[in-house]
Amino acid sequence: MVVDTVVDVGKNRLFVRIHGRIDDSEAKSIADAIIQQMDRLRPGFDVVKDLTQAEPLGPEGVVQLKRIMEAHIARKSRRSVRIVGRSTQVALQFARTGKELQHEPYLCFSREEAERWLDGEAP
């Protein structure tokens, strides 16, 4: 699968890692799975999205991305961190969709940096 999710119930965090290309035919089922994982967490949860290995989304992928972000908002997520890599096109797709929903995350370059920031250890 091109999307891995890990739920840390203790820290109330959802980690999502996208690697490769999400086919439009799989986008809805992947979004459903991510939203299901959110339901395991308490309101005020944090989300870390690792896009370092992601490829640009197709049209249905963008629709489902918006749906996932709307689910963050509806479930009262607290903070969001986006780990960006070298793919500016992917970062821009996520940024445009997030801006449209007024859901703009903190940007960082590694999971370790994201963890430090969420744990209050980074500037």
N, C-alpha and C positions, 0 to 999 in steps of 0.2 A: 504494500500500500504506500502511497506517496504522502500520506499524512499520519503522523504519530501523535497521540495525545497521552499525557500523563496527568493524573489528578493527585495533588498533594493535599489531602483533607486537613492535615494538621496545620499547614500554613495557609490553607484556604486559597490554593492557587491551581490554575489550569495552565499547563504547558502544551503548546501546539507547535509541531515542527512540520513544515512542508518542504518536501524535497522532490524535485522534478516537476513534471507538468500534470495538473489535474485535468483529466478529460471532462468535457462538458457533460457527458453521459453519467459520470460518477459524482458530479459536483453536489447534487441535492443529497445523496446518501451520505457523503462526507460531512456536509453541513449538519444534517440530522444527528450524526454521531457526535460532533463537537457540541452541539446544543444539549444533547443528552448528558454529556460529561459536565456541563455547567450546572445541570440540575442536581448533581451530587454535592455541590458546594453551597455554603451559606451566603446570603446577601453580603455584599462588601468584598467578594472574592477578587483576586488579581488574575490577570491573564498575561501570559508571555507567549508571543508568537515569533517563532524563529523562521525567518524568510531567507536565510543565507544561501540555501540550496534550491529555492523556489524558482520556477519559471513563470512567465506571464500567464494570467488567467484568460480563459475564453469568455465569451459573452455570458454564458450560464454561470460560470465561476464567479463573475462579478456580481451577478444577481444574488447568488448564495452568500457571497462575502457580506453584502449589505444585510442580508437576513441574519447572519451570525452577529454582526455588529449591533443590529437592533435587539437581538437576544441578550447581548451584554448589557445594554441599557435597561431593558425590561426586567432583567434579573438583578439589577442594581450592582453591577460590578464596580469596584472601587478604582483600581488603577489598571492601566494597560501598558505593556512594554512591547515594543517591536524590535526584534534583533534584525538588523539589516546587513546585507552583504554587499556584494558588488553589483547586483542586479538592480540598477536604478529604475528600470521599467516596472518591475514588481513593486518596489518601494513606492513608486508614484501611483500605481493602481490602488494600493492599500491606502495611501495618503489621501487621494481624491475621494474615495468612498468614505473614509473616516471623517474628513472635513465636512462632507455633505451632511453627516449625521452629528456633527459637533462632537466627535469621538476621536480625539487626537492623543495618541499614546506618547510616552517617553521613548526616545530612540536610543539604542545602544548597539554594541558590536559583538557581544558574546553573552552566553547564558550566565556566565559568572558575573559579568557586569550587571545584568538584569537582576540577578539574585541580590547582589550587594545593594543596589538601588532600592529594591523592594524591602529589604531588611533594614534600610535606613543607614547603611554603612558607606554609601557613596555620596559625593557632593551633589 
